[in-house]
Structures are given as C-alpha cells and as structure tokens.
Amino acid sequence: MGGSPVFPAGSLFSALTRNWWVVLLFGLLAVVFGVLTLMSPVRTAALLAWWLGVMAVVEGVVVLVGLASGAAPVSRGWAVFYALVSIAFGVLAILNPLATASVLLLFLAGWLIVGGIYRIVFAIRVRKHIRGEWMLVLSGLLAVALGVMFALNPLSGLMVTSLWIGALALVYGVLQVIAAFRLRALKA
C-alpha cells in the first residue's frame, strides 16, 4: 500500500505520467504568457488581435483551396463570401491590430449591455416564481455598467481584459507546473 500506484500500460494515467514534461511545458508557457501580459496588457491585446487576423486569413485561404478542389461543404457562393470576408477581416486585423481589438471590445460592450438588460427584465418577470431575483438584477446592472465602461473607454477595457487574461494564464500555468511535478512523482 505504501508504493506508487501502478497504472495499466494503455491508460490515460500511464500516458500522463510518462509525458509529465508536456504538462510542465504547457504550464511554463502559460506562466510566461501571463507574466508578459501583466507587464504589457495593451501590447498583448494587439498581439492577440493580430493572431486572430492571421488565423482569419489562413482560414479564408483554406476555404478557397477547398473550393478549388471541389471539397466545399456549403454552396459555392457562401464559401466564396465567407473566404473573402475572412481574408478581409484578417488583413485589417494584421494591419491595425489595436483598432481591431478595440472594435471587438465594443462588440463585447454591446453584448454586455444587452445581456444585462435581458437579465434585469427576466428577473422582474419571474420574481414571483423564484427567490433571490435581486441577484439576477444585480448581475444585470453590473453587466450593463461594465458594458458602458468598455464602450466609453475601449483602451482601458482592453487593458483590464488583458490583465484578467494574464492573471488567469499565470494561475493556470502555476497549476499546470504543480500538476506536472505530481505526475512525475507518480511515475517514479
């Protein structure tokens, strides 16, 4: 009972303990990403928008290649439209990533405002049927407030969002590193 557990050769645990270093690598990369994001949140937001642009261009090109080879799963018109929109968005994001990130944040602001209003209306309509409807109202008010703040100052919203992403990446990375060393200990 005092030794390390033995896992069947083909099991997930066996694969994880053998490849604990992969978990460690992902954890270290997440820690580095988190630290860099916390050090420069606006640059990180621009970089993420730039990568989104690169992915959109690549996807648009892949759709066009699929269309040329006759492997498009949708009608030819929709495939061309989607590919061109993807490429156009991607090029804009690559050329001006900070503006792209700001526009995406404005979409987030609009969604928060609409979602907040929805929660408030929902809470009022179901108040006779549920308890704690004030929490729905409060969450709706907070969503509206956050959406308005993002809309009024997108650059600050980008910074806050990037800081949260960085903090979460840092915590995730540390947890992955801890998990990797625990998996390594199980292997021994």
FIRO-438893 format. One line per field, with one value per atom (N, C-alpha, C): atom name; residue in three letters; chain; residue number from 1; x, y, z. Coordinates in nm, 3 decimals. Example, Ala and Ser with C-alpha at 12.3 -4.5 7.8 and 13.67 -1.06 7.14 Angstrom:
BEGIN
a = (N|CA|C|N|CA|C)
r = (ALA|ALA|ALA|SER|SER|SER)
c = (A|A|A|A|A|A)
k = (1|1|1|2|2|2)
xx = (1.319|1.230|1.320|1.285|1.367|1.290)
yy = (-0.569|-0.450|-0.330|-0.225|-0.106|0.003)
zz = (0.780|0.780|0.780|0.708|0.714|0.787)
This chain:
BEGIN
a = (N|CA|C|N|CA|C|N|CA|C|N|CA|C|N|CA|C|N|CA|C|N|CA|C|N|CA|C|N|CA|C|N|CA|C|N|CA|C|N|CA|C|N|CA|C|N|CA|C|N|CA|C|N|CA|C|N|CA|C|N|CA|C|N|CA|C|N|CA|C|N|CA|C|N|CA|C|N|CA|C|N|CA|C|N|CA|C|N|CA|C|N|CA|C|N|CA|C|N|CA|C|N|CA|C|N|CA|C|N|CA|C|N|CA|C|N|CA|C|N|CA|C|N|CA|C|N|CA|C|N|CA|C|N|CA|C|N|CA|C|N|CA|C|N|CA|C|N|CA|C|N|CA|C|N|CA|C|N|CA|C|N|CA|C|N|CA|C|N|CA|C|N|CA|C|N|CA|C|N|CA|C|N|CA|C|N|CA|C|N|CA|C|N|CA|C|N|CA|C|N|CA|C|N|CA|C|N|CA|C|N|CA|C|N|CA|C|N|CA|C|N|CA|C|N|CA|C|N|CA|C|N|CA|C|N|CA|C|N|CA|C|N|CA|C|N|CA|C|N|CA|C|N|CA|C|N|CA|C|N|CA|C|N|CA|C|N|CA|C|N|CA|C|N|CA|C|N|CA|C|N|CA|C|N|CA|C|N|CA|C|N|CA|C|N|CA|C|N|CA|C|N|CA|C|N|CA|C|N|CA|C|N|CA|C|N|CA|C|N|CA|C|N|CA|C|N|CA|C|N|CA|C|N|CA|C|N|CA|C|N|CA|C|N|CA|C|N|CA|C|N|CA|C|N|CA|C|N|CA|C|N|CA|C|N|CA|C|N|CA|C|N|CA|C|N|CA|C|N|CA|C|N|CA|C|N|CA|C|N|CA|C|N|CA|C|N|CA|C|N|CA|C|N|CA|C|N|CA|C|N|CA|C|N|CA|C|N|CA|C|N|CA|C|N|CA|C|N|CA|C|N|CA|C|N|CA|C|N|CA|C|N|CA|C|N|CA|C|N|CA|C|N|CA|C|N|CA|C|N|CA|C|N|CA|C|N|CA|C|N|CA|C|N|CA|C|N|CA|C|N|CA|C|N|CA|C|N|CA|C|N|CA|C|N|CA|C|N|CA|C|N|CA|C|N|CA|C|N|CA|C|N|CA|C|N|CA|C|N|CA|C|N|CA|C|N|CA|C|N|CA|C|N|CA|C|N|CA|C|N|CA|C|N|CA|C|N|CA|C|N|CA|C|N|CA|C|N|CA|C|N|CA|C|N|CA|C|N|CA|C|N|CA|C|N|CA|C|N|CA|C|N|CA|C|N|CA|C|N|CA|C|N|CA|C|N|CA|C|N|CA|C|N|CA|C|N|CA|C|N|CA|C|N|CA|C|N|CA|C|N|CA|C|N|CA|C|N|CA|C|N|CA|C|N|CA|C|N|CA|C|N|CA|C|N|CA|C|N|CA|C|N|CA|C|N|CA|C)
r = (MET|MET|MET|GLY|GLY|GLY|GLY|GLY|GLY|SER|SER|SER|PRO|PRO|PRO|VAL|VAL|VAL|PHE|PHE|PHE|PRO|PRO|PRO|ALA|ALA|ALA|GLY|GLY|GLY|SER|SER|SER|LEU|LEU|LEU|PHE|PHE|PHE|SER|SER|SER|ALA|ALA|ALA|LEU|LEU|LEU|THR|THR|THR|ARG|ARG|ARG|ASN|ASN|ASN|TRP|TRP|TRP|TRP|TRP|TRP|VAL|VAL|VAL|VAL|VAL|VAL|LEU|LEU|LEU|LEU|LEU|LEU|PHE|PHE|PHE|GLY|GLY|GLY|LEU|LEU|LEU|LEU|LEU|LEU|ALA|ALA|ALA|VAL|VAL|VAL|VAL|VAL|VAL|PHE|PHE|PHE|GLY|GLY|GLY|VAL|VAL|VAL|LEU|LEU|LEU|THR|THR|THR|LEU|LEU|LEU|MET|MET|MET|SER|SER|SER|PRO|PRO|PRO|VAL|VAL|VAL|ARG|ARG|ARG|THR|THR|THR|ALA|ALA|ALA|ALA|ALA|ALA|LEU|LEU|LEU|LEU|LEU|LEU|ALA|ALA|ALA|TRP|TRP|TRP|TRP|TRP|TRP|LEU|LEU|LEU|GLY|GLY|GLY|VAL|VAL|VAL|MET|MET|MET|ALA|ALA|ALA|VAL|VAL|VAL|VAL|VAL|VAL|GLU|GLU|GLU|GLY|GLY|GLY|VAL|VAL|VAL|VAL|VAL|VAL|VAL|VAL|VAL|LEU|LEU|LEU|VAL|VAL|VAL|GLY|GLY|GLY|LEU|LEU|LEU|ALA|ALA|ALA|SER|SER|SER|GLY|GLY|GLY|ALA|ALA|ALA|ALA|ALA|ALA|PRO|PRO|PRO|VAL|VAL|VAL|SER|SER|SER|ARG|ARG|ARG|GLY|GLY|GLY|TRP|TRP|TRP|ALA|ALA|ALA|VAL|VAL|VAL|PHE|PHE|PHE|TYR|TYR|TYR|ALA|ALA|ALA|LEU|LEU|LEU|VAL|VAL|VAL|SER|SER|SER|ILE|ILE|ILE|ALA|ALA|ALA|PHE|PHE|PHE|GLY|GLY|GLY|VAL|VAL|VAL|LEU|LEU|LEU|ALA|ALA|ALA|ILE|ILE|ILE|LEU|LEU|LEU|ASN|ASN|ASN|PRO|PRO|PRO|LEU|LEU|LEU|ALA|ALA|ALA|THR|THR|THR|ALA|ALA|ALA|SER|SER|SER|VAL|VAL|VAL|LEU|LEU|LEU|LEU|LEU|LEU|LEU|LEU|LEU|PHE|PHE|PHE|LEU|LEU|LEU|ALA|ALA|ALA|GLY|GLY|GLY|TRP|TRP|TRP|LEU|LEU|LEU|ILE|ILE|ILE|VAL|VAL|VAL|GLY|GLY|GLY|GLY|GLY|GLY|ILE|ILE|ILE|TYR|TYR|TYR|ARG|ARG|ARG|ILE|ILE|ILE|VAL|VAL|VAL|PHE|PHE|PHE|ALA|ALA|ALA|ILE|ILE|ILE|ARG|ARG|ARG|VAL|VAL|VAL|ARG|ARG|ARG|LYS|LYS|LYS|HIS|HIS|HIS|ILE|ILE|ILE|ARG|ARG|ARG|GLY|GLY|GLY|GLU|GLU|GLU|TRP|TRP|TRP|MET|MET|MET|LEU|LEU|LEU|VAL|VAL|VAL|LEU|LEU|LEU|SER|SER|SER|GLY|GLY|GLY|LEU|LEU|LEU|LEU|LEU|LEU|ALA|ALA|ALA|VAL|VAL|VAL|ALA|ALA|ALA|LEU|LEU|LEU|GLY|GLY|GLY|VAL|VAL|VAL|MET|MET|MET|PHE|PHE|PHE|ALA|ALA|ALA|LEU|LEU|LEU|ASN|ASN|ASN|PRO|PRO|PRO|LEU|LEU|LEU|SER|SER|SER|GLY|GLY|GLY|LEU|LEU|LEU|MET|MET|MET|VAL|VAL|VAL|THR|THR|THR|SER|SER|SER|LEU|LEU|LEU|TRP|TRP|TRP|ILE|ILE|ILE|GLY|GLY|GLY|ALA|ALA|ALA|LEU|LEU|LEU|ALA|ALA|ALA|LEU|LEU|LEU|VAL|VAL|VAL|TYR|TYR|TYR|GLY|GLY|GLY|VAL|VAL|VAL|LEU|LEU|LEU|GLN|GLN|GLN|VAL|VAL|VAL|ILE|ILE|ILE|ALA|ALA|ALA|ALA|ALA|ALA|PHE|PHE|PHE|ARG|ARG|ARG|LEU|LEU|LEU|ARG|ARG|ARG|ALA|ALA|ALA|LEU|LEU|LEU|LYS|LYS|LYS|ALA|ALA|ALA)
c = (A|A|A|A|A|A|A|A|A|A|A|A|A|A|A|A|A|A|A|A|A|A|A|A|A|A|A|A|A|A|A|A|A|A|A|A|A|A|A|A|A|A|A|A|A|A|A|A|A|A|A|A|A|A|A|A|A|A|A|A|A|A|A|A|A|A|A|A|A|A|A|A|A|A|A|A|A|A|A|A|A|A|A|A|A|A|A|A|A|A|A|A|A|A|A|A|A|A|A|A|A|A|A|A|A|A|A|A|A|A|A|A|A|A|A|A|A|A|A|A|A|A|A|A|A|A|A|A|A|A|A|A|A|A|A|A|A|A|A|A|A|A|A|A|A|A|A|A|A|A|A|A|A|A|A|A|A|A|A|A|A|A|A|A|A|A|A|A|A|A|A|A|A|A|A|A|A|A|A|A|A|A|A|A|A|A|A|A|A|A|A|A|A|A|A|A|A|A|A|A|A|A|A|A|A|A|A|A|A|A|A|A|A|A|A|A|A|A|A|A|A|A|A|A|A|A|A|A|A|A|A|A|A|A|A|A|A|A|A|A|A|A|A|A|A|A|A|A|A|A|A|A|A|A|A|A|A|A|A|A|A|A|A|A|A|A|A|A|A|A|A|A|A|A|A|A|A|A|A|A|A|A|A|A|A|A|A|A|A|A|A|A|A|A|A|A|A|A|A|A|A|A|A|A|A|A|A|A|A|A|A|A|A|A|A|A|A|A|A|A|A|A|A|A|A|A|A|A|A|A|A|A|A|A|A|A|A|A|A|A|A|A|A|A|A|A|A|A|A|A|A|A|A|A|A|A|A|A|A|A|A|A|A|A|A|A|A|A|A|A|A|A|A|A|A|A|A|A|A|A|A|A|A|A|A|A|A|A|A|A|A|A|A|A|A|A|A|A|A|A|A|A|A|A|A|A|A|A|A|A|A|A|A|A|A|A|A|A|A|A|A|A|A|A|A|A|A|A|A|A|A|A|A|A|A|A|A|A|A|A|A|A|A|A|A|A|A|A|A|A|A|A|A|A|A|A|A|A|A|A|A|A|A|A|A|A|A|A|A|A|A|A|A|A|A|A|A|A|A|A|A|A|A|A|A|A|A|A|A|A|A|A|A|A|A|A|A|A|A|A|A|A|A|A|A|A|A|A|A|A|A|A|A|A|A|A|A|A|A|A|A|A|A|A|A|A|A|A|A|A|A|A|A|A|A|A|A|A|A|A|A|A|A|A|A|A|A|A|A|A|A|A|A|A|A|A|A|A|A|A|A|A|A|A)
k = (1|1|1|2|2|2|3|3|3|4|4|4|5|5|5|6|6|6|7|7|7|8|8|8|9|9|9|10|10|10|11|11|11|12|12|12|13|13|13|14|14|14|15|15|15|16|16|16|17|17|17|18|18|18|19|19|19|20|20|20|21|21|21|22|22|22|23|23|23|24|24|24|25|25|25|26|26|26|27|27|27|28|28|28|29|29|29|30|30|30|31|31|31|32|32|32|33|33|33|34|34|34|35|35|35|36|36|36|37|37|37|38|38|38|39|39|39|40|40|40|41|41|41|42|42|42|43|43|43|44|44|44|45|45|45|46|46|46|47|47|47|48|48|48|49|49|49|50|50|50|51|51|51|52|52|52|53|53|53|54|54|54|55|55|55|56|56|56|57|57|57|58|58|58|59|59|59|60|60|60|61|61|61|62|62|62|63|63|63|64|64|64|65|65|65|66|66|66|67|67|67|68|68|68|69|69|69|70|70|70|71|71|71|72|72|72|73|73|73|74|74|74|75|75|75|76|76|76|77|77|77|78|78|78|79|79|79|80|80|80|81|81|81|82|82|82|83|83|83|84|84|84|85|85|85|86|86|86|87|87|87|88|88|88|89|89|89|90|90|90|91|91|91|92|92|92|93|93|93|94|94|94|95|95|95|96|96|96|97|97|97|98|98|98|99|99|99|100|100|100|101|101|101|102|102|102|103|103|103|104|104|104|105|105|105|106|106|106|107|107|107|108|108|108|109|109|109|110|110|110|111|111|111|112|112|112|113|113|113|114|114|114|115|115|115|116|116|116|117|117|117|118|118|118|119|119|119|120|120|120|121|121|121|122|122|122|123|123|123|124|124|124|125|125|125|126|126|126|127|127|127|128|128|128|129|129|129|130|130|130|131|131|131|132|132|132|133|133|133|134|134|134|135|135|135|136|136|136|137|137|137|138|138|138|139|139|139|140|140|140|141|141|141|142|142|142|143|143|143|144|144|144|145|145|145|146|146|146|147|147|147|148|148|148|149|149|149|150|150|150|151|151|151|152|152|152|153|153|153|154|154|154|155|155|155|156|156|156|157|157|157|158|158|158|159|159|159|160|160|160|161|161|161|162|162|162|163|163|163|164|164|164|165|165|165|166|166|166|167|167|167|168|168|168|169|169|169|170|170|170|171|171|171|172|172|172|173|173|173|174|174|174|175|175|175|176|176|176|177|177|177|178|178|178|179|179|179|180|180|180|181|181|181|182|182|182|183|183|183|184|184|184|185|185|185|186|186|186|187|187|187|188|188|188)
xx = (0.080|0.000|0.084|0.211|0.291|0.359|0.357|0.429|0.345|0.405|0.335|0.231|0.119|0.019|0.072|0.030|0.070|-0.052|-0.035|-0.145|-0.127|-0.237|-0.226|-0.152|-0.077|0.011|-0.062|-0.182|-0.252|-0.343|-0.341|-0.436|-0.393|-0.488|-0.462|-0.363|-0.376|-0.283|-0.140|-0.128|0.005|0.066|-0.013|0.037|0.073|-0.008|0.021|0.147|0.164|0.283|0.410|0.400|0.515|0.551|0.450|0.470|0.443|0.479|0.458|0.523|0.632|0.706|0.625|0.529|0.443|0.353|0.298|0.216|0.301|0.425|0.517|0.544|0.568|0.595|0.477|0.355|0.236|0.222|0.250|0.243|0.343|0.466|0.569|0.535|0.484|0.443|0.329|0.234|0.124|0.176|0.272|0.330|0.399|0.479|0.548|0.446|0.343|0.239|0.171|0.139|0.073|0.158|0.286|0.376|0.390|0.411|0.424|0.296|0.181|0.054|0.038|0.074|0.062|0.160|0.272|0.371|0.330|0.260|0.223|0.087|-0.021|-0.154|-0.202|-0.170|-0.218|-0.146|-0.017|0.059|0.006|-0.029|-0.083|-0.216|-0.303|-0.432|-0.411|-0.316|-0.286|-0.230|-0.143|-0.085|-0.192|-0.284|-0.392|-0.481|-0.510|-0.589|-0.513|-0.382|-0.300|-0.306|-0.292|-0.300|-0.438|-0.541|-0.676|-0.684|-0.620|-0.616|-0.543|-0.429|-0.353|-0.439|-0.507|-0.592|-0.706|-0.764|-0.873|-0.826|-0.707|-0.653|-0.627|-0.566|-0.537|-0.668|-0.768|-0.895|-0.958|-0.954|-1.008|-0.938|-0.806|-0.729|-0.762|-0.774|-0.808|-0.944|-1.040|-1.173|-1.164|-1.085|-1.069|-1.003|-0.902|-0.836|-0.937|-1.015|-1.118|-1.219|-1.253|-1.348|-1.290|-1.162|-1.098|-1.087|-1.073|-1.061|-1.198|-1.304|-1.438|-1.483|-1.415|-1.447|-1.521|-1.586|-1.658|-1.787|-1.810|-1.929|-2.055|-2.042|-2.157|-2.161|-2.262|-2.272|-2.151|-2.123|-2.007|-2.013|-2.128|-2.144|-2.111|-2.165|-2.137|-1.990|-1.930|-1.789|-1.702|-1.730|-1.654|-1.677|-1.802|-1.833|-1.760|-1.767|-1.701|-1.550|-1.492|-1.347|-1.304|-1.378|-1.341|-1.358|-1.465|-1.484|-1.375|-1.339|-1.233|-1.101|-1.069|-0.942|-0.943|-1.054|-1.062|-1.048|-1.120|-1.108|-0.966|-0.908|-0.772|-0.671|-0.682|-0.589|-0.605|-0.728|-0.750|-0.691|-0.710|-0.657|-0.505|-0.445|-0.299|-0.245|-0.311|-0.262|-0.283|-0.393|-0.420|-0.481|-0.397|-0.449|-0.510|-0.458|-0.513|-0.655|-0.676|-0.811|-0.906|-0.857|-0.938|-0.977|-0.880|-0.909|-1.010|-0.999|-1.094|-1.234|-1.244|-1.375|-1.436|-1.354|-1.404|-1.451|-1.380|-1.421|-1.554|-1.575|-1.704|-1.818|-1.792|-1.893|-1.920|-1.814|-1.830|-1.912|-1.885|-1.961|-2.109|-2.139|-2.279|-2.346|-2.274|-2.328|-2.354|-2.261|-2.280|-2.402|-2.420|-2.535|-2.665|-2.673|-2.796|-2.821|-2.716|-2.731|-2.772|-2.718|-2.755|-2.901|-2.945|-3.086|-3.176|-3.136|-3.213|-3.228|-3.116|-3.122|-3.215|-3.210|-3.296|-3.443|-3.476|-3.615|-3.659|-3.574|-3.605|-3.633|-3.547|-3.565|-3.697|-3.733|-3.860|-3.978|-3.970|-4.081|-4.099|-3.991|-4.002|-3.993|-3.999|-3.978|-4.078|-4.196|-4.296|-4.273|-4.188|-4.168|-4.032|-3.943|-3.811|-3.772|-3.674|-3.616|-3.482|-3.443|-3.312|-3.304|-3.418|-3.417|-3.331|-3.308|-3.223|-3.081|-3.037|-2.903|-2.898|-3.007|-3.014|-3.015|-3.090|-3.093|-2.954|-2.889|-2.755|-2.657|-2.661|-2.570|-2.599|-2.727|-2.763|-2.713|-2.726|-2.676|-2.525|-2.456|-2.310|-2.267|-2.338|-2.306|-2.327|-2.437|-2.464|-2.355|-2.320|-2.216|-2.083|-2.045|-1.920|-1.925|-2.037|-2.052|-2.042|-2.104|-2.096|-1.952|-1.884|-1.745|-1.657|-1.676|-1.599|-1.629|-1.755|-1.793|-1.736|-1.734|-1.684|-1.532|-1.462|-1.317|-1.262|-1.265|-1.222|-1.076|-0.987|-0.847|-0.832|-0.901|-0.897|-0.960|-1.067|-1.130|-1.036|-0.958|-0.859|-0.755|-0.712|-0.612|-0.667|-0.788|-0.848|-0.867|-0.920|-0.942|-0.810|-0.708|-0.576|-0.518|-0.535|-0.484|-0.551|-0.682|-0.753|-0.704|-0.684|-0.633|-0.495|-0.411|-0.276|-0.278|-0.362|-0.371|-0.420|-0.521|-0.574|-0.472|-0.398|-0.294|-0.184|-0.150|-0.047|-0.092|-0.213|-0.266|-0.275|-0.326|-0.335|-0.197|-0.100|0.036|0.096|0.079|0.132|0.066|-0.066|-0.135|-0.087|-0.059|-0.007|0.132|0.216|0.351|0.340|0.253|0.233|0.183|0.086|0.032|0.140|0.227|0.334|0.427|0.465|0.556|0.486|0.358|0.285|0.276|0.256|0.255|0.392|0.497|0.633|0.656|0.606|0.621|0.546|0.432|0.357|0.431|0.511|0.585|0.695|0.754|0.868|0.831)
yy = (-0.120|0.000|0.125|0.117|0.236|0.283|0.206|0.243|0.331|0.365|0.443|0.355|0.411|0.332|0.289|0.172|0.121|0.131|0.197|0.216|0.122|0.072|-0.014|0.059|-0.015|0.043|0.134|0.104|0.185|0.291|0.311|0.402|0.548|0.635|0.779|0.819|0.765|0.797|0.756|0.642|0.594|0.691|0.732|0.827|0.960|1.007|1.134|1.127|1.019|1.009|0.993|0.925|0.912|1.046|1.125|1.252|1.372|1.364|1.473|1.601|1.589|1.707|1.792|1.732|1.808|1.901|1.848|1.930|2.042|2.010|2.112|2.219|2.179|2.274|2.369|2.313|2.398|2.493|2.444|2.528|2.642|2.612|2.716|2.819|2.772|2.866|2.956|2.900|2.980|3.082|3.043|3.136|3.251|3.218|3.323|3.416|3.357|3.438|3.527|3.472|3.550|3.665|3.640|3.746|3.855|3.815|3.914|3.996|3.930|4.001|4.101|4.063|4.155|4.272|4.249|4.356|4.453|4.406|4.490|4.450|4.488|4.442|4.495|4.618|4.671|4.603|4.583|4.513|4.371|4.307|4.171|4.170|4.267|4.275|4.292|4.377|4.397|4.269|4.201|4.077|3.970|3.959|3.861|3.894|4.022|4.062|4.033|4.054|4.025|3.876|3.791|3.646|3.605|3.670|3.644|3.676|3.785|3.821|3.717|3.670|3.567|3.442|3.401|3.281|3.302|3.423|3.450|3.443|3.498|3.491|3.345|3.270|3.130|3.054|3.078|3.007|3.045|3.174|3.216|3.148|3.140|3.074|2.925|2.861|2.718|2.694|2.782|2.767|2.782|2.878|2.895|2.773|2.717|2.596|2.481|2.468|2.364|2.382|2.507|2.537|2.500|2.531|2.499|2.349|2.274|2.129|2.060|2.140|2.084|2.022|2.056|1.994|2.088|2.190|2.283|2.220|2.222|2.159|2.244|2.367|2.456|2.501|2.580|2.625|2.709|2.711|2.784|2.933|2.993|3.135|3.166|3.084|3.105|3.084|2.985|2.958|3.075|3.129|3.244|3.365|3.390|3.502|3.490|3.373|3.351|3.367|3.311|3.320|3.466|3.542|3.683|3.767|3.742|3.815|3.779|3.652|3.609|3.675|3.674|3.734|3.885|3.951|4.096|4.131|4.059|4.083|4.056|3.947|3.911|4.017|4.067|4.170|4.297|4.336|4.454|4.433|4.315|4.286|4.285|4.237|4.234|4.375|4.456|4.592|4.685|4.666|4.754|4.673|4.596|4.506|4.578|4.692|4.762|4.812|4.864|4.907|4.787|4.674|4.553|4.509|4.509|4.471|4.566|4.695|4.793|4.770|4.740|4.714|4.588|4.483|4.360|4.388|4.475|4.510|4.588|4.668|4.738|4.639|4.534|4.428|4.362|4.337|4.282|4.376|4.506|4.606|4.600|4.594|4.584|4.459|4.347|4.221|4.228|4.287|4.301|4.386|4.494|4.582|4.510|4.447|4.374|4.260|4.184|4.073|4.119|4.231|4.286|4.328|4.394|4.436|4.313|4.211|4.088|4.026|4.020|3.962|4.041|4.171|4.255|4.231|4.234|4.210|4.070|3.971|3.833|3.825|3.887|3.882|3.945|4.054|4.121|4.031|3.967|3.883|3.755|3.702|3.576|3.596|3.719|3.747|3.677|3.648|3.581|3.430|3.379|3.235|3.188|3.280|3.240|3.325|3.276|3.352|3.406|3.516|3.572|3.640|3.687|3.753|3.879|3.933|4.052|4.023|3.895|3.861|3.871|3.831|3.846|3.994|4.073|4.217|4.277|4.239|4.290|4.249|4.122|4.079|4.154|4.182|4.259|4.402|4.463|4.600|4.605|4.507|4.504|4.483|4.397|4.375|4.503|4.573|4.699|4.801|4.811|4.907|4.875|4.748|4.709|4.737|4.706|4.734|4.882|4.965|5.111|5.159|5.107|5.148|5.106|4.985|4.941|5.029|5.064|5.146|5.288|5.342|5.479|5.488|5.382|5.386|5.248|5.219|5.086|5.053|5.152|5.124|5.074|5.138|5.091|4.953|4.931|4.799|4.693|4.727|4.633|4.600|4.702|4.680|4.588|4.618|4.537|4.393|4.377|4.242|4.168|4.236|4.173|4.137|4.224|4.194|4.071|4.058|3.939|3.814|3.826|3.711|3.673|3.773|3.746|3.682|3.733|3.676|3.532|3.506|3.370|3.277|3.325|3.242|3.210|3.306|3.284|3.177|3.190|3.091|2.953|2.949|2.822|2.761|2.842|2.792|2.734|2.804|2.755|2.621|2.612|2.487|2.373|2.404|2.302|2.255|2.348|2.310|2.220|2.255|2.171|2.032|2.030|1.902|1.818|1.884|1.812|1.744|1.814|1.753|1.643|1.656|1.547|1.424|1.448|1.337|1.270|1.351|1.298|1.209|1.253|1.175|1.042|1.044|0.918|0.820|0.872|0.787|0.710|0.776|0.715|0.590)
zz = (0.000|0.000|0.000|0.040|0.057|-0.071|-0.180|-0.301|-0.394|-0.506|-0.607|-0.675|-0.715|-0.785|-0.922|-0.966|-1.096|-1.187|-1.300|-1.392|-1.510|-1.566|-1.684|-1.796|-1.876|-1.978|-2.076|-2.116|-2.215|-2.156|-2.026|-1.965|-1.982|-1.963|-1.968|-1.862|-1.742|-1.634|-1.671|-1.732|-1.774|-1.874|-1.971|-2.072|-2.009|-1.916|-1.848|-1.764|-1.692|-1.608|-1.692|-1.805|-1.895|-1.959|-1.989|-2.060|-1.971|-1.846|-1.750|-1.796|-1.871|-1.916|-2.013|-2.086|-2.176|-2.094|-1.985|-1.895|-1.837|-1.799|-1.747|-1.851|-1.975|-2.082|-2.103|-2.109|-2.124|-2.005|-1.886|-1.768|-1.773|-1.811|-1.820|-1.928|-2.042|-2.147|-2.098|-2.025|-1.971|-1.869|-1.786|-1.689|-1.762|-1.864|-1.941|-2.007|-2.070|-2.133|-2.030|-1.913|-1.809|-1.761|-1.739|-1.692|-1.798|-1.924|-2.032|-2.048|-2.034|-2.046|-1.932|-1.811|-1.698|-1.713|-1.777|-1.795|-1.906|-2.007|-2.121|-2.176|-2.104|-2.145|-2.280|-2.315|-2.444|-2.559|-2.545|-2.649|-2.666|-2.556|-2.563|-2.637|-2.607|-2.677|-2.827|-2.863|-3.005|-3.068|-2.995|-3.046|-3.065|-2.968|-2.981|-3.102|-3.122|-3.238|-3.367|-3.367|-3.484|-3.517|-3.413|-3.435|-3.485|-3.434|-3.483|-3.631|-3.671|-3.813|-3.897|-3.847|-3.919|-3.936|-3.827|-3.835|-3.934|-3.939|-4.031|-4.176|-4.205|-4.341|-4.380|-4.289|-4.318|-4.343|-4.260|-4.279|-4.413|-4.448|-4.577|-4.693|-4.686|-4.791|-4.797|-4.681|-4.677|-4.740|-4.713|-4.773|-4.925|-4.972|-5.117|-5.180|-5.114|-5.165|-5.168|-5.060|-5.057|-5.168|-5.194|-5.300|-5.436|-5.458|-5.585|-5.607|-5.497|-5.510|-5.511|-5.497|-5.500|-5.370|-5.259|-5.131|-5.036|-5.088|-5.001|-4.950|-4.818|-4.763|-4.775|-4.825|-4.843|-4.989|-5.023|-5.162|-5.200|-5.325|-5.378|-5.342|-5.353|-5.322|-5.176|-5.084|-4.942|-4.910|-4.973|-4.948|-4.994|-5.111|-5.161|-5.069|-5.033|-4.945|-4.813|-4.751|-4.623|-4.635|-4.739|-4.758|-4.774|-4.854|-4.877|-4.751|-4.675|-4.550|-4.450|-4.442|-4.351|-4.388|-4.515|-4.560|-4.536|-4.567|-4.546|-4.398|-4.312|-4.168|-4.122|-4.168|-4.129|-4.168|-4.291|-4.336|-4.252|-4.223|-4.137|-3.998|-3.942|-3.809|-3.809|-3.916|-3.925|-3.941|-4.024|-4.049|-3.930|-3.855|-3.741|-3.626|-3.557|-3.454|-3.334|-3.296|-3.180|-3.208|-3.329|-3.367|-3.372|-3.423|-3.428|-3.287|-3.197|-3.058|-2.997|-3.026|-2.971|-3.025|-3.154|-3.214|-3.154|-3.138|-3.076|-2.933|-2.863|-2.727|-2.730|-2.832|-2.844|-2.867|-2.944|-2.958|-2.824|-2.748|-2.614|-2.527|-2.537|-2.460|-2.495|-2.624|-2.667|-2.615|-2.621|-2.571|-2.421|-2.346|-2.202|-2.169|-2.240|-2.215|-2.246|-2.361|-2.399|-2.302|-2.271|-2.176|-2.038|-1.993|-1.863|-1.858|-1.962|-1.969|-1.971|-2.046|-2.052|-1.913|-1.838|-1.703|-1.612|-1.621|-1.537|-1.570|-1.699|-1.741|-1.700|-1.721|-1.682|-1.532|-1.452|-1.306|-1.264|-1.327|-1.293|-1.331|-1.446|-1.491|-1.410|-1.354|-1.280|-1.129|-1.083|-0.940|-0.849|-0.897|-0.814|-0.809|-0.897|-0.907|-0.852|-0.826|-0.777|-0.657|-0.585|-0.475|-0.520|-0.463|-0.493|-0.628|-0.678|-0.809|-0.808|-0.689|-0.678|-0.727|-0.717|-0.767|-0.920|-0.986|-1.132|-1.169|-1.095|-1.121|-1.101|-0.992|-0.964|-1.074|-1.116|-1.222|-1.352|-1.378|-1.496|-1.488|-1.371|-1.354|-1.369|-1.313|-1.326|-1.472|-1.544|-1.685|-1.766|-1.739|-1.809|-1.775|-1.648|-1.607|-1.675|-1.678|-1.742|-1.892|-1.954|-2.097|-2.128|-2.046|-2.067|-2.048|-1.944|-1.922|-2.040|-2.091|-2.207|-2.328|-2.348|-2.463|-2.452|-2.332|-2.314|-2.325|-2.287|-2.291|-2.331|-2.462|-2.507|-2.471|-2.473|-2.442|-2.298|-2.206|-2.067|-2.056|-2.131|-2.133|-2.185|-2.287|-2.339|-2.232|-2.161|-2.056|-1.947|-1.902|-1.796|-1.843|-1.963|-2.017|-2.030|-2.081|-2.095|-1.959|-1.861|-1.727|-1.669|-1.690|-1.642|-1.714|-1.844|-1.920|-1.869|-1.846|-1.795|-1.658|-1.569|-1.434|-1.439|-1.520|-1.532|-1.595|-1.695|-1.758|-1.657|-1.574|-1.472|-1.372|-1.323|-1.228|-1.295|-1.417|-1.491|-1.507|-1.545|-1.565|-1.439|-1.327|-1.200|-1.163|-1.183|-1.153|-1.244|-1.371|-1.462|-1.419|-1.375|-1.328|-1.207|-1.114|-0.995|-1.036|-1.128|-1.174|-1.243|-1.321|-1.390|-1.291|-1.185|-1.088|-1.008|-0.989|-0.922|-1.014|-1.143|-1.237|-1.243|-1.239|-1.240|-1.117|-1.001|-0.879|-0.889|-0.958|-0.975|-1.064|-1.155|-1.248|-1.175|-1.077|-1.006|-0.930)
